[in-house]
Amino acid sequence: MAKAVGIPERQASRPGVESGRSLFGLIKHLTVVELNWFAWAHADTGTELWDDAAPVADGRRCATR
């Protein structure tokens, strides 16, 4: 995420590759993958895994619990 500091929100929201993934989308995806990995592999919490394709409420850029 340090590499994304200072990038304007408009630019980070715009798809940058043919798949349609934006920088915000990539950061959200990687965050969800890491959270799910630790919940599943290390914490063994039995909690429901997050979905990186789920819509984000209230205009926020990342999901909160």
C-alpha positions, 0 to 999 in steps of 0.5 A: 500500500505504501506504493499507492500513497499520493495517487489521486483517488480518481486515478486509483479508481479508474481501471488500469488493465483489460480485466477492469481492475483498478488500483483500489480493487487490487488493494481490496482483493489482496487485503481480502486474500490475506485476511482469509488466508490468516483466518483459514490457515493460522487462526482457525477461527471458523469465521465466514471468509470475506468476498472481495467481489462484494459491494462496499457500502456507503461509498467506502473503498474497503469493507469493514466488519 
